[in-house]
Amino acid sequence: MYPPPHRPATIPAILGVAALLLTGCSGGDDKSAPPSPSPVERDRDRVQRDDVNGDGYADMVVNNWDMEPKAGGGWHNNRFVVFAAPGGTEPGSAVRLTGRYVKPDPSLTPYPFANDQSTQFTGDLDDDGYADVVVHNAVLRGEKLTSEQHVIWGGPDGPAGATKLPADVLPATAAGDFDGDGALDLLTLAEPGDGYDMKPQHATVLHGPMNRDGGAPRSASTLDVGHGGWASIADTVVGDFDGDGRDDLVTKAEYDEEDVRFEEDMPDDVLDAAFYRGTAKGLKPAGDVPGITGGATPVAAGDFDGDGRDDILARRDDDEPIAVYGSDKGPGRGRPASGGLGLRMGVAVAVGDSNGDGRDDIAAYSLTKGPRVAVLLGGKDGLSASRTSRNITIDRSAIGLDRPPRGYDDHFGWDLHLADLDTDGRNELLIGTVGASKPRKDGGYWILRGTQDGPSMTDRRFIKIKKLGRG
């Protein structure tokens, strides 16, 4: 049953979370999807989620902008794939998607890093062994601003062609193997309604493999996650929270303080936070999510305690992070959640293993004493307040940077990624900064190398956005 009305914190879609890069396809002439082997012929560990060029290393998709080097210069979109490589990525090896496969969002003025609602993530949707990139953004056609979705297919040389998804396909939210057959599926979710229209809010799983010619799935399954209009689902997170080898879905509803639905007799089976278990036939309702129900919003998934089940990183109404742990009965039904981590968490969040211990860590923009980035290391007890001394705080001075000029804010930490770009088994931390035309500063990423103690303060380098994808 829902708690009393409250105003939850809303989270814009985050590119990079951690977590969330998935995978895609070859550049041959045959555009049809390959035949789907039976589940026994598959190896779940080989499901391709993030290796776009098939070289065995996880790649990273980033959406960023570059400002013209003149006073009053405009912003230019630079969405690109960064390829991991032994010794570290090279800026010129990145492949730009903007201009080749994706048109820039014309509505992004004057502060794109705050206003961009486009999303992208990766996953091998056609089951050819290469990660594909799912892109959702706005396109201006004439005077009409429309929303379009594309799948940019992976291949041995990186991105290799794109397919525009039909207009009736709901907004893509995540990729995951929800039915456990070893082929990734695409989760789509209808926009939330309100208490006046009381319409169902459908989540549809497009079961893979998908066909490159039109993006047709093998099959589809749909369920109403909005409980007939009684809930408006604004936040979702995907992961294998029960450890059964299939991906699951957790949803969270959002309400205004004076939502009209609370004036009616809400049915008892309407859940604030709901767990949908992956099954051979798709997603099935499996109860509520203790720890998320009430004043918390799911943000990302990761295995913070290394037990083989995904956990949920959530945000409380006071911006405090909380970890809700997976169990064989579902998330929040095992050991107690971890809170009291001494951090107020901003919008930018990334999940990954920065120290190579097999447990996921989090990096978050800190609202406590900004601008700075806090790294909370996972452990056998997950994200624990008792391990605060092992957590890492990174501000400009920690990596040897001078204070910015008066009147200039480079938004240090506005965008964060954790990715193993040098293929050594530890994720590098990428900390985004924003460029400006006066005084002239280049936007880009500080890359802090992963070590056994987490991100290094000294082994670091800066890559300019304008250099990525340009030799």
N, C-alpha and C positions, 0 to 999 in steps of 0.2 A: 504494500500500500504506500502511496506517496506520503512524504512528510508534509508539514505545513508549507505553504508557499514561501519561496525564497528567491533571491536573485543570484543565480550561479554566475561564476566567472565564465566568459566566453573566450574561446581560443580560436584564432584564425588558423586555417590549414598551414602546417609547417612542412616545408620542403625537406627536407632532408631527414626528418627524425631518424632518426636512427634506423633510425630505424626504418625504414619503410622503403627501401629501394628494391625493386623487383625485376623481371627479366625477359628476353626475346629473340631473333630469327635470322635466317639466311637470305642471301640476295639472289637465289636462283630464279629461273623462269617459271617454275611450277609454283603458283600462288596458293594452291590448295593446302589445307592443313594436313600434316602427316597422320597416318592411321594411329589410333590410340591403343597402346598395348594394354594387356590386362594388368590389374594391380600387382599380381605376383611377379610380373616381369620387371617391375619398377623398383628403384631404390630411392626412398624419400630424401635421403641425404643429398642426392644428385639433382633434386629439383632446382632449376636455375632461377635465382631470384634477383641477382644484381650484377652478373658478368655479361656486359653488353657485347663484347667482342670475343668471348669464348676462350680467352687465354688462361683461364683458371684463377683469375684474380677478380675480386669484387671491385666494381667501378662505382662512380658517384654522379648523380644528376643534381645540378645546381641551377637556380633561377636568380639572376642578379642583374644589375644595371650599371651603365657607365655614363658619366656626365661629360658633356662637351667642355673642352678646356677653355671656355670663355665666359665672361660674366653673363649670367642669365641663360647659359646654355642648357639645353633640354636633356632629359634622361633617355638613354637607349637601352632596350632590353638585350640581355646577353644570357640566354639559356643554353646550357652546354653539358656535355658528358665529359667527365674527367676520368682518364684511364689510369688505373693503378699499374705500377711497374717496379721491378726490383731496383732499389736505390732511390725510389721516389718518382712522382709524376713530373712530366715536363709540360710547361704551359702550352707550348706549341702543339702538343699531341692531342689536346682536347678537341672535341668536335662541337662546333656551334650548331644548335638546333634552330635558333632564331634566324630567319631569312631563308633557310633551306627547307625546314619542315613546319615551323611555327611562326605565325605573325605576332608582332608585339601587341600588347594590350593597349589600345589607344586611350583608355580612360585613366591611365596612370600618371596623373599630374597633381601637384608638383612633387609629391613624396612617395614614390613607388614602393619603397621598402615598408611603408606603413599601410598602403592601400591595396596592394596586389592580393587578389583573392584566387589567382590561378593556382593550380596544383600540378604536381607530377610525381610519379613513382615508377618503379620498375618491376618486371616479372615476365617469365617466359610463357607468354600467353598462347603461342602457337606450337609449343612443345618441340622446338627444333634444337634446343640446347644453348640458345643465345637469349640474353635478357632483352626484353622490349621496354620501351618507355611510354607510359600513358601520360598524355598532356591534356589539360583542360584549361582553356583560357578564353578571353573575350576577343572578338574580331569585329572590326567595323566594316560593314558592307553598305556603301552609299552613306546614308545618314542613320542607318539602323545598327545598333550594337547588339550582337548576338553572341551566344556561348557555343563554342565548338569543342569537340573532343577528338583526339587522334591517338592512334597507336603507332609509334615509330619503331619499326622492326629492327632488332639487333642482327648482327652478322659478323663474319670474321674480320672485317675492317671497321667495325662499329656500326652506327646507324645506317640502315640500308632500305630507305623507302618508308612511306607512311600510308596509313589507311584512316580516312575520316569515318568515325562511327556514325551510324544513322542518327537523325535528329531525335528519334523517339527513345534512344537509349538514355536511361537516367544518369545523373552525374556519377562518374566513377569515383569510388572511395578508397579501395585497397585491392590488392591481389592476395590470394591465399588458396591453399588446397583444402577447401571446405568439405569435399566428399572423400578425400583420402585416396584418390586413384593415382596420385603422382603427377597429375597435370594441374597447373595453376588455373584458378578460376578468377573472374573479375567480379568484384562486389560493387553494385551500384545502389544509390539511395535517393529516393525522391526528396524534394525540398520539404522542410517542415511546414505544417499548417498552423492554424491557431484555433482558439476556442469558439470562433464564430462559424467556421466552415465545417468542422468536425469530419474531415475527410481522412480515409486511410493513408498511411505513409508507408509505401512499399519499399522493401529492400529486395533486390533481385540479384541472384547469383547467376552469372553467365558462365556455365561450366565449360572448361577448356578440354581440348585445344580449340582455339578460335581460328577461323579461316581468314587468311590475309585479304581475300577478295570480299570486301564489305564488312569484315569483322564479325561474321556470323559465328555464334558459339555452337558447341556440340549439342547442348540443351540448356534450358534455363529453369530456375525454380524461384518462386516469389513468396514472400510472407509479409504481413502487415506488422511492422515493428512499432507503429503508432497507436496500436490498440483502438482502431476505429476512430481516431481523432482525439482520443483522450490524452495522448502524449505527443509532443513535438520533439523528435530526436534531432539534436543539434551536434552531438559529439559521439564518435565511434572509435573503437580501437580493435585491432585484429591480432590474434596470436593463438598459439596452442596452449591454452591456459589449463587444460586438464591432462596434458601429456599423452594423449592417445594417438598422436600422429596425424590428427586432422586439425586444421585451423578453426578457430571459434570467433565469435563476434560478441562484443560488449557494447551496449548502447546506453546513452544517458539523455534524458529529456530535459528541456529548458522551459521555464515558465517566467512570465512577468509576475511582479508582486501582487497585482490585482487581476490575475488571469481569470476570465469568466468561467473557466471549467471548474474552478473551486467553489463556484456558487451552486453547482449541481451535485448530485449524489454520484461521486466517482465510483465505478465498479471496483470491487476488492482485488481483482486480478490485474489491475493496472500497476505496473512497476515503474519506479523512478529510474533505476538502473537495472537493465536486464541482460542476462547471459543466454546466448544462443549457441548451442553445442553443434560442432560439425559432425555430420553423420554421412553414411553412404548415400543417403538421399538428399543431402544438403543440410542447411541450418534448421535446428529445431529448438523451440523455447525450452529453457532448462532452469528457470528461476531467477531470483534477484542476485545482486552482487554486494554482499556486506563490505563495508569500507568505502564503496562508491555511492551507495544510496544516501541521500541527504545532500550535504553541502560539499560535494567533491565532483570534479570533472575529469574523466579519463583523458590523458594526453598522449601516451605512447606505451609500447610494450617492450619488454626485455627480460632476460633471465638474470635477475640481480643476485640470486643465491646459488645459481649453478646446479639446480636440481633437475634440469631437463624440462621444466614447465615454465612457460612464459608468465611473467608478472606484469602488473599494470602500474605505471607511474601516473598519478593523478594530482590534481591541484585543488586544494581547499579554497573556500571563499576568501580566506585571508591571504591567499597566494602561497601558502605553505605546501611544499610537496609531501606526498604520502605514497608509500609503496604498498600495493595490495597484491598478495602472493597467490600464485596458482596452486591448485591441488587437484587430486583425482576426481574430486566432486565439483570442481569449478573454482573460479577466482574468488578469494575472500572467505573460503570455507575451510581453510587449513589454519596455519598459525596466524597470529594477530598481525595487522598491518603495522608498518613502520612510519611514525610521524615524528614530530619534534626534532627535525633535522637542522634547525637553526638557519633557515634560508627562506627568503621571500622570492618566489620564482617568477621571472618575467616570461614573455611570450616565447622567446627563442629557447628551444630545448633539443638536445641530441642524445641518442642512446647508442652505446657501443662499448667494446672492451679495450680500454686504453692501456692497460698494463699486462694484457695477455694471460690472465689467470683463469680464463674460461667463464668469467662472470661479467655481466654487463654493468657498466658504469653510466652515470648521467652527467651531462654538461648543461648548465642552465644559466641564462642571463640573470644576474642577481639584482633584485630591487632593494636589497638591504643597504648596500653602499656602492651604488653604481657610479660610472659604468664598469662592471667587472663580471667575470665568468666564474662560477663555482663548479667544481668537479667533485661529485660524490662517488666514491669507489664502492662497487659491490663487494660482497664477502659471503661466507657461509651463512651468515645471519641476514643477508640482504643489505638494504640500505638502513643502517642502524645509527641511532644517535650516539651509541657507545663508541662508535668508530669515527666521530667527528674530527679527531686529531689527524686522521689519515686523509681527510678531504682537502682539496686544493682550491685556493682562491687566486685568480689571475686577473690583475688589473694592468693598466698601461705600464706602471713603474716596475711591475714584476718581471716584465720581459724587456726592460731597458728602454722604454719609449719616453720621450719628453711629453710634458703636458701640451695639449693642443693650443694653438693661438687663441687669444681672447675672441669670443664670439663664434668660435668654430667648434662644432661637435661632430666627431667622426663616427659616432654611434658604435663604439667599440663593443662587440658582442651581440649586435642586433641579429646576426644570422650565425648559426652554429652547425657543425657537422662533425661526426666521428666516423672515420673511414681508414682502412689500412692501405694507404696509398703507396707505401714502400714494400708491401707484401712480407713483412717480418713477423706477422702474427699479433701485432699490437696496433690499435687504431690511432691514427694521428687526429689531433684536435684542430679544426679549422675555425678561426674566429674572424667573422666578417667585420669590415669597416666600410663606411660610406664615403664616396668621393664628393668633392665640392669644387665649384669653379672659382671662388674667391674667398679666402686665399686658395690657390690651386693645390688640391690634394687628390691623389688617386685612390679610388676605392679598390678593395681587394680582400685577400684573406691572409692572416697570419697562420702558418702551419706549424704546430708544435708537435714534434716527433713523440710517438708513444714509447714509454720505457717501462721497466718493471715497477716503477713507482708512480706511473701515470704520465700525463703530458709533461714534456721537458720545458723548463723555463729558458734554457740556454740553447738547445738544439732546435733552432727555429729558422724560418725564412718567410718572406712576404712575396706573394704573387699578385700582380695587378689584374683586375678584371679585364682590362683592355688587352692584356697579353694572352689570355686564355683563348685557345683556338686560333691563334695567329702565330705562325712560325717566326 
